[in-house]
């Protein structure tokens, strides 16, 4: 992250470097990475509390709105 930050004028400060070294931004970077991976694997994608929700039936067809709502209710 520090090498990438070198490319952004004014971003590298002692406070920023310390936060990176202390892994303060790690949860954010993991979330961004997951979102990026999900967007490459399947569009559209849906998540609830960080876990993927199914959008397709086993035959590959999109779930009906009722079936999708059932999956959401099961996870709540």
Rosetta silent file (secondary structure, phi, psi, omega in degrees, C-alpha in Angstrom):
SEQUENCE: XXXXXXXXXXXXXXXXXXXXXXXXXXXXXXXXXXXXXXXXXXXXXXXXXXXXXXXXXXXXXXXXXXXXXXXXXXXX
SCORE:     score description
SCORE:     0.000 S_00000001
   1 L     0.000  -36.386  179.565    0.000    0.000    0.000 S_00000001
   2 H   -64.903  -38.971  178.489    2.884    2.360    0.729 S_00000001
   3 H   -64.086  -39.808  177.447    4.344    1.842   -2.739 S_00000001
   4 H   -67.512  -39.307  179.668    0.966    2.636   -4.269 S_00000001
   5 H   -63.968  -26.052  177.012    0.586    5.685   -2.011 S_00000001
   6 L   -60.064  -23.363 -177.564    3.873    7.006   -3.387 S_00000001
   7 L   -83.075   -7.302 -178.368    2.015    7.626   -6.636 S_00000001
   8 L  -111.415  110.652 -176.808   -0.476   10.010   -4.969 S_00000001
   9 L   -57.670  129.049  176.113    0.997   13.400   -4.235 S_00000001
  10 L    86.024   -6.604 -177.215    0.614   14.387   -0.594 S_00000001
  11 L   -76.393  -39.608 -177.879   -0.733   11.036    0.620 S_00000001
  12 L   -73.170  110.898  173.974    2.445    9.792    2.284 S_00000001
  13 L  -132.779  163.305  176.394    2.636   11.345    5.729 S_00000001
  14 H   -56.818  -38.937  179.973    4.040    9.943    8.963 S_00000001
  15 H   -65.914  -43.004  178.232    0.476    9.360   10.210 S_00000001
  16 H   -63.424  -48.171 -179.860   -0.519    7.532    7.016 S_00000001
  17 H   -58.293  -43.055  179.863    2.627    5.392    7.032 S_00000001
  18 H   -63.465  -43.078  179.702    2.073    4.472   10.687 S_00000001
  19 H   -62.050  -40.306  177.759   -1.578    3.531   10.024 S_00000001
  20 H   -65.341  -46.312 -178.362   -0.526    1.283    7.140 S_00000001
  21 H   -65.136  -30.699  179.136    2.218   -0.349    9.195 S_00000001
  22 L   -90.247    7.225  176.075   -0.182   -0.926   12.100 S_00000001
  23 L    63.015   27.167  178.799   -2.719   -2.494    9.675 S_00000001
  24 L   -60.483  -36.896 -176.806   -5.393    0.092   10.473 S_00000001
  25 L   -88.110    0.963 -176.114   -6.581   -0.026    6.851 S_00000001
  26 H   -58.380  -48.137  179.449   -6.558   -3.823    6.602 S_00000001
  27 H   -58.045  -39.420  178.678  -10.339   -4.325    7.112 S_00000001
  28 H   -65.280  -44.858 -177.458  -11.037   -1.739    4.418 S_00000001
  29 H   -66.545  -34.787  176.441   -8.556   -3.261    1.969 S_00000001
  30 H   -65.118  -42.991  179.765  -10.010   -6.756    2.508 S_00000001
  31 H   -62.711  -42.767  178.347  -13.517   -5.421    1.858 S_00000001
  32 H   -64.342  -42.616  179.440  -12.386   -3.695   -1.348 S_00000001
  33 H   -61.583  -45.005  179.000  -10.579   -6.840   -2.494 S_00000001
  34 H   -61.946  -43.146  179.385  -13.660   -9.003   -1.892 S_00000001
  35 H   -63.185  -40.729  179.647  -15.893   -6.578   -3.753 S_00000001
  36 H   -65.114  -44.267  179.680  -13.469   -6.490   -6.662 S_00000001
  37 H   -64.164  -41.385 -179.732  -13.234  -10.280   -6.817 S_00000001
  38 H   -63.444  -38.786 -178.215  -17.029  -10.651   -6.638 S_00000001
  39 H   -68.526  -27.833  178.484  -17.521   -8.203   -9.477 S_00000001
  40 H   -81.155  -29.753 -175.040  -15.163  -10.211  -11.676 S_00000001
  41 H   -81.690  -40.010 -175.179  -16.688  -13.584  -10.828 S_00000001
  42 L  -157.212  127.487  172.728  -20.363  -12.825  -11.207 S_00000001
  43 L  -120.931  134.989   -8.111  -22.444   -9.806  -12.092 S_00000001
  44 L   -74.375  167.775  178.477  -24.760   -8.944  -10.534 S_00000001
  45 L  -132.831  152.597  178.299  -23.707   -9.925   -7.010 S_00000001
  46 L  -139.198  141.984  177.307  -25.401   -9.554   -3.645 S_00000001
  47 E  -133.109  152.563  173.571  -24.084   -9.800   -0.101 S_00000001
  48 E  -135.134  118.511 -177.153  -25.641   -9.714    3.336 S_00000001
  49 L    54.017   39.158  175.803  -23.326   -9.076    6.296 S_00000001
  50 L    83.738   -3.306  179.881  -20.319   -9.853    4.107 S_00000001
  51 E  -108.435  138.472 -178.739  -21.591  -13.232    2.882 S_00000001
  52 E   -66.005  141.399  173.535  -22.663  -13.820   -0.708 S_00000001
  53 L  -103.387  141.167  178.491  -26.327  -14.401   -1.401 S_00000001
  54 L   -69.823  142.877  176.669  -27.342  -16.791   -4.174 S_00000001
  55 L  -117.788  -10.340 -175.699  -28.854  -15.198   -7.238 S_00000001
  56 E  -125.552  150.819  170.440  -29.314  -18.302   -9.380 S_00000001
  57 L   -76.967  170.408 -179.946  -31.124  -21.599   -9.156 S_00000001
  58 L   -61.835  -24.781  179.014  -29.124  -24.774   -9.631 S_00000001
  59 L   -82.280   -2.405  178.419  -30.198  -24.768  -13.309 S_00000001
  60 L    96.627   -8.847  178.206  -28.573  -21.356  -13.797 S_00000001
  61 L   -77.850  151.672  175.785  -31.763  -19.299  -13.994 S_00000001
  62 E   -62.905  145.722  175.005  -32.119  -16.212  -11.814 S_00000001
  63 L   -64.191  151.233  172.157  -34.022  -16.755   -8.586 S_00000001
  64 L   -71.708  159.321  176.328  -37.542  -15.453   -8.430 S_00000001
  65 H   -55.678  -37.472 -179.872  -38.028  -12.425   -6.174 S_00000001
  66 H   -65.663  -42.519 -179.833  -39.821  -14.691   -3.694 S_00000001
  67 H   -67.380  -39.741  177.503  -36.959  -17.200   -3.605 S_00000001
  68 H   -63.169  -44.793  178.766  -34.395  -14.442   -3.184 S_00000001
  69 H   -60.464  -37.318  177.893  -36.420  -12.928   -0.321 S_00000001
  70 H   -61.900  -42.661  177.844  -36.555  -16.367    1.332 S_00000001
  71 H   -61.649  -40.675  179.021  -32.727  -16.581    1.256 S_00000001
  72 H   -64.316  -47.365  179.993  -32.500  -13.135    2.841 S_00000001
  73 H   -59.752  -37.754 -179.693  -34.991  -14.027    5.602 S_00000001
  74 H   -64.714  -27.895 -177.826  -33.053  -17.230    6.348 S_00000001
  75 H   -90.304  -11.342 -179.154  -29.883  -15.227    6.958 S_00000001
  76 L   -85.067    0.000    0.000  -31.496  -12.634    9.245 S_00000001
